[in-house]
Amino acid sequence: MSDNLTENRPPISIILSVYNDWKWLEMILAALRMQTRRDFEVIVADDGSDEPFCAHVEAVANGADNYPFPLIHVWHPDEGWRKNKILNAAIRASHGEYLIFLDGDCIPHPKLVEEHYDARTPGRVIAGRRVTLTQELSDRLSPALVSEGYLWSASHLLQLLWAGLTGRQRHIENSIRITSPQLRRFIKERRSGLVGCNFSLFRDDLYRVNGFDERYQAPATGEDTDLEMRLNKEGIYIRTLKHMITVYHKCHPTLPYSSPENAALLEENRRKDSGYTPYGILQETATETSESIQ
């Protein structure tokens, strides 16, 4: 870690979970380069990607392409789905008082960091929404298109709305951004579930539940629900801001998946009075398996 980063810790850490998809990470970095608020660091939480992918990330971490933010690569060996474990390692490697979580298949709108940070409230989780792209655009999207602002352009919005009207895509309403304070008074906020690809909270609030429960070793069942449930037990609730804080999500098949082991863990944590897990960021017997590269 450089002395400069240690002395000038950014107030915001973006924790970005990834696995072996350099094209999409490159597009996300292009979008992060365009952010209207730039006092953040990026922690790439890498769940065991291969050597070619890691070489790309390490080149960026070492200053390639002159990104206007520091990047730290946190990696552990591939042992299957261990997202919760690498997220906790990334949290330990981060410096910001405020944490924003994104997934490696979601491209942030240029105002995402600003909107998350402006909405920050101690004791609350700020949840954004995702816009699922069409398959055609997911396949042809490039860093150049992202840098040109195509995803948030009027022409793309019209294409998304048409895809929704013709039944080719769902949840297209999330692509309509409403940021005017006067108009937002008419948007009724409803408590929605935590979406792991786009949420933020204060570091201290996440430490109150000790982060992610690392006993979850499969996706889907309990992946986001467990953290939300444990935060709620500590009086930390979700505030969902629809029509802003937008990410653009890659279109890919949703595989039917359930995990009896995860379901049992979720029920175990549900029965507890406390939201704190001993299997999270801080573990008495934990061994550091990640490596951080700047």
N, C-alpha and C positions, 0 to 999 in steps of 0.2 A: 504494500500500500504506500503511495507516495506521501511525503510529508505535507505537500500542498493540499491534497484531498483531506488529510486528517485535520489540518488547521482550518480549512474552509468547507466544513461539512454542509452539504446541501440540505435544505429543509424537507425535500421530497425524495423518496426512493421509489422507483418503478420496478416492481418485481415481475419478471417476464418468464413464464414457464415455457420451455421449448424441448423439442426432441427431433433432431435429424431433418429439419426442413429449412435449409439456408435461404431459399428463394423467399419464403414468407417472412423469415426474420429480417432479411434485407429490406423488404417492403415496410415492415414495422419500423425499422430504424430510419427509413426515409420519412415516414410520417412523424416520428419523434423529432427529427431534424426540423420539422415545420411547426413545432408547437409554439403557441403564443406565449407560453410561460416556460422558461428554460432552466430554472434553478433546480435541476433534478439530476440524479444519477440513475443509471440503469443497471440492475442486477439480473443477469441472465441465469435463470435457474434451470440447469441442463440435466435432464433425467437420463444421462448415460448415452449421449450422442456419440457417433463414430469419429475417427480421427480427422477425416476431411472437413466435417462440419466444425469440429473444435478448432481446427487451424484457421478457418474463416473468422470465427468469433474472437480468437486470440489476436488475430491481426487487427481487428477493430479495437480491442481492448488496449493494444499497444500503440494506438494512435493512427492507424491507417484510415484514410478517407476524411480525416479532420472533422469528426463528429463533434458538435458543440456541447457534449456532455460526457462525463466519465462513464466508463462501462467496466463492470466487474463480472467475470465469468466464474460461476460456481458450478462444479461438475462432480458427479460420482459415477462409478461403474454401472453399466446396464445390468440390472437384476430384475427386469420386468418393470411394471408400473410402480414407481416409488415417488410419485409426484409430491405427496405430503412431506416426505423426508427431505427432498431437495428444496422445497419451499421454505422449510424451517432453516435449512442451512443458508439459504439466500437472505432470510430475515436477519440471521446472526451476522452476515457479512455486510449488511446495509448500514447506512448512517443517518438517514432522514428520520425526523420525528413523525412524518406522515408517510404512509405506505399506500401505493396504488398497485393493484394486482391486475395483470393482463395475461392472456394466453397467446401462444405462438401462432395461432391461426386467426387472430383478430387484429385488424389495422385500426389504430385510433384516429379519430377526427382531430384536426389541428388544435382545437380548443379543449381537448379532453383533460389535460393536466390542469389548465386554468380553472375549468369548471369543477373538477373534483376538489381542488384546493380551496376555491372560493366557498364551496358548500360544506367544508369540514366543520364538524361539531364534536367536541368531546362527548363520549358516550353514545355515539351514533356511527353506523356504517353507511356510507354513501354508495348507493348502487346505481350504475348506469344500465343501459340496455344495449342489445346487439341487433344489428341489421344483417340478416343472412343474404349473402350475395347469390346471384344466379350461378348455375354451374358453368355457363358459357364465360361469364366474367371471371369467375374463380380460376378457370383454366388459362385465360389469356392475360390476366393482370400481371403487371410488371412494376419494378421500382420506378421506371420513367412515368407510367400512368399515375402512380401514387404521387410522385413529385409534382406532376402537372395539376393535381387536385381533382382528378376525374371522379373519384369516389363520392365527393361531396358537391359535385357540380349539378346544375339544374337539369342537364340532359340525362345524367345518370339517375337522378331522382325520378324523372318521368318514366324511364325504363323500369325502375323498381316498382313504381305504382302500377304500371301496366302488367308486370309479372304478377303482382298481387291480385289485380282485378281478374286476370285470366286464370287464376288458381295455380300458377306455376311456382309461387313462393308464398310463404306465410310470414306474419309479423312485419309486414312491410311498413305498417304505420310508424314503426320506430325510426324510419328513415326521415320522417318529417320533423325537422328541428324547430322548436319554438323556444326562443331565448329571451324574448321581450318580457320584462317584469310585468307590464300591464296585461299582456295576453296570458302569462303563466298563472295569473290569479284565477283564471277560469279552468285550469287543469286540476282536477281532483286527485290528490295524491292517495294512492292505495298502497298498503304494505305488501310488497311482493317478495318472493324468495330471493335469497342471495344467489347471484350468478357469478361463478368463480372467475369468469373471464374478464370482469369489469366491475371492480369494487374498490373501495378505499376506506381507511380508518387510521386513527392515531396508533402509533407503535404501542403506547402504554395500554390502550384498550385491548390490543391483540395479546399482549403479555399477560393480561388479567386471566385469559383462558389458556395461556401457554401455547398459543399458535395452533397448528394443525396436528391432529392425532395421527402419528406415524404408523399405527397398527393397521390403518387402511392400506391395502396393497392391491387394490383393483379399482377401476373407475366406476362411475355411475352411482350405484346405491350408496347414499351417505356422503358422497364426495364433498358437496357443498352444504347439504342439510345438516351435517354434524356440526360444522363450525357455526352456522347460524343458530342452531339450537343451543349450543354452549354459550355463545355470546348473549343470547336472550336470557339465559339463566343468571347472568351477571348484570342484567338490566341494560344491555347494549343492543339496541334494536336497529332495524334496517329502515333507511329512508330512500325510497326509489324516486329518481328524478327522470320521468319519462320525457321524451322529445328533446333531450340534451344528453351530454356525457355519452357519446355514441362511439361504438366500435363496429367495424364491418367484418363480418364473420365468414370465413371460407365455407363454401357449400361442399358438404361431404355426407355420405350416407350415415344415418344414425343407426348404429347396430343395436339390436335388442340385447340388453345385458343386465344381468342381476347377479348379486353376490350374496349368498346366504351368510358368509363370514362377515361381510360389511353390515348386513341387516342385524346380525347379532350384536356387533359393536355399537351400532346406532341405538339399539334398544338398551344396551348396558349403560351408555352415556345418558340416555333419556331418564333412566331411573335415578340417577345421581342428583343430589341437591345442588352441587357446585358445577360450574361450567369449566372448571380447571381440569386439564388432563395432565397426568404425569408423564405422558408419552409424546411430549411436544418439543418446543424450542429448547427448553432446559430439561435435561435428563441427568440424574446423578451418575448413571453408569454409561452415559452416551460417549461414544468415541467419535472424534471428528473424521468423517470419511470424505469430506469434500475438499477440493483445492480451489483457491481463489487466485485469479490471474488478472492483473491490471495491465 
